[in-house]
Amino acid sequence: MVWALVSGSDPEDGSLPLTALRVITILGLVTVEVAFVCVWRLVTMVRRGTVFSHAAFRYVDLIIGAIVAAALVWFTVTIVNAPGQRDDPGVTLIMGGIGLAILGVALIVFVLRMLLAQAVARDVEAAQLKAELDEVI
């Protein structure tokens, strides 16, 4: 695979669409990089104790976008690979199922984002109640 990407030609039989393969590989790596950086930033916010803020939503939204983009890249791989799988279409179906599973991960992260929104709302409400209590006392 590395040889095919570097040299520009398939060492076996020349059947790989190398331009598409290069673009798909680069886009896949970009989605992984974006997700890793966003998780790293969220972990940093957890260590600082600032994860329950509106700034965390930006990173969670980027993670969701990266996962959806990875699913789209996977579906593209499936489409590029499908003509070579005419004798065994089960492989294409399995690859499509993997793409749906990736989208399922994005859905789970979206649900976790909603839980984060509720936690931020509760944190803001608790801060307001604490401020009111401090005024009374």
VMD Tcl script that draws the C-alpha trace (Angstrom):
set ca {
  {0.00 0.00 0.00}
  {2.78 2.43 0.93}
  {4.63 1.49 -2.27}
  {1.51 2.19 -4.34}
  {1.01 5.57 -2.69}
  {4.65 6.65 -3.04}
  {5.48 5.34 -6.50}
  {2.20 6.20 -8.22}
  {1.71 2.76 -9.71}
  {0.37 -0.53 -8.44}
  {3.24 -3.05 -8.21}
  {0.87 -5.99 -8.83}
  {-1.32 -5.45 -11.86}
  {-2.11 -1.73 -12.14}
  {-5.79 -2.17 -11.29}
  {-5.94 0.15 -8.26}
  {-7.37 3.62 -8.84}
  {-4.39 5.29 -7.18}
  {-5.58 8.89 -7.30}
  {-8.80 7.94 -5.52}
  {-6.85 5.75 -3.11}
  {-4.50 8.60 -2.23}
  {-7.35 11.05 -1.62}
  {-9.29 8.51 0.45}
  {-6.22 7.69 2.55}
  {-5.39 11.34 3.20}
  {-8.99 12.18 4.11}
  {-9.17 9.17 6.43}
  {-5.98 10.22 8.19}
  {-7.27 13.79 8.56}
  {-10.45 12.55 10.24}
  {-8.40 10.49 12.70}
  {-6.10 13.45 13.43}
  {-9.03 15.81 14.07}
  {-10.67 13.33 16.42}
  {-7.43 12.74 18.36}
  {-6.72 16.46 18.78}
  {-10.27 17.14 19.96}
  {-10.17 14.28 22.47}
  {-6.80 15.57 23.70}
  {-8.28 19.06 24.19}
  {-11.28 17.61 26.05}
  {-9.00 15.58 28.33}
  {-7.05 18.77 29.05}
  {-10.32 20.50 29.94}
  {-11.20 17.62 32.27}
  {-7.87 17.97 34.07}
  {-8.43 21.71 34.48}
  {-12.00 21.17 35.63}
  {-13.50 23.26 32.82}
  {-15.14 20.53 30.75}
  {-18.63 21.57 31.89}
  {-18.55 24.77 29.86}
  {-19.74 25.93 26.48}
  {-16.20 25.72 25.10}
  {-16.38 21.91 25.24}
  {-19.19 21.83 22.68}
  {-16.85 23.00 19.92}
  {-14.61 19.97 20.41}
  {-17.49 17.52 20.75}
  {-19.05 18.90 17.56}
  {-15.73 18.48 15.75}
  {-15.50 14.89 16.97}
  {-19.00 14.17 15.66}
  {-18.09 15.76 12.34}
  {-14.87 13.75 12.12}
  {-16.71 10.49 12.81}
  {-19.35 11.28 10.16}
  {-16.57 12.21 7.71}
  {-14.82 8.92 8.51}
  {-18.05 7.07 7.75}
  {-18.32 8.89 4.43}
  {-14.70 8.01 3.66}
  {-15.46 4.38 4.51}
  {-18.51 4.39 2.23}
  {-16.25 5.80 -0.50}
  {-13.80 2.93 0.07}
  {-16.74 0.56 -0.20}
  {-17.84 2.12 -3.51}
  {-14.30 2.06 -4.93}
  {-13.88 -1.58 -3.83}
  {-17.33 -2.76 -5.00}
  {-16.52 -3.39 -8.70}
  {-13.79 -5.83 -7.69}
  {-16.22 -7.76 -5.50}
  {-18.78 -8.77 -8.15}
  {-18.13 -12.46 -7.53}
  {-18.61 -12.06 -3.77}
  {-21.00 -9.18 -2.99}
  {-21.06 -10.18 0.69}
  {-17.82 -8.28 1.22}
  {-19.46 -5.09 -0.02}
  {-22.43 -5.69 2.28}
  {-20.12 -6.24 5.26}
  {-18.22 -3.06 4.43}
  {-21.52 -1.18 4.22}
  {-22.44 -2.58 7.64}
  {-19.14 -1.34 9.04}
  {-19.96 2.13 7.65}
  {-23.32 2.02 9.41}
  {-21.56 1.00 12.64}
  {-19.28 4.03 12.31}
  {-22.36 6.21 11.95}
  {-23.72 4.51 15.08}
  {-20.65 5.69 16.97}
  {-21.41 9.24 15.80}
  {-24.95 8.83 17.12}
  {-23.64 7.69 20.51}
  {-21.31 10.70 20.70}
  {-24.26 12.93 19.78}
  {-26.24 11.48 22.70}
  {-23.26 12.12 24.98}
  {-23.23 15.71 23.68}
  {-26.85 16.08 24.80}
  {-25.85 14.77 28.24}
  {-23.03 17.32 28.33}
  {-25.54 20.06 27.49}
  {-27.71 18.98 30.42}
  {-24.69 18.90 32.72}
  {-23.64 22.40 31.65}
  {-27.19 23.67 32.24}
  {-27.22 22.10 35.72}
  {-23.80 23.59 36.47}
  {-24.98 27.08 35.45}
  {-28.16 26.64 37.50}
  {-26.16 25.50 40.53}
  {-23.86 28.51 40.22}
  {-26.85 30.85 40.07}
  {-28.46 29.23 43.11}
  {-25.19 29.43 45.01}
  {-24.89 33.14 44.15}
  {-28.46 33.75 45.35}
  {-27.77 31.84 48.56}
  {-24.61 33.86 49.16}
  {-26.62 37.09 48.75}
  {-29.20 35.94 51.31}
  {-26.59 35.01 53.86}
}
mol new
graphics top color blue
foreach p $ca { graphics top sphere $p radius 0.5 }
foreach p [lrange $ca 0 end-1] q [lrange $ca 1 end] { graphics top cylinder $p $q radius 0.2 }
display resetview
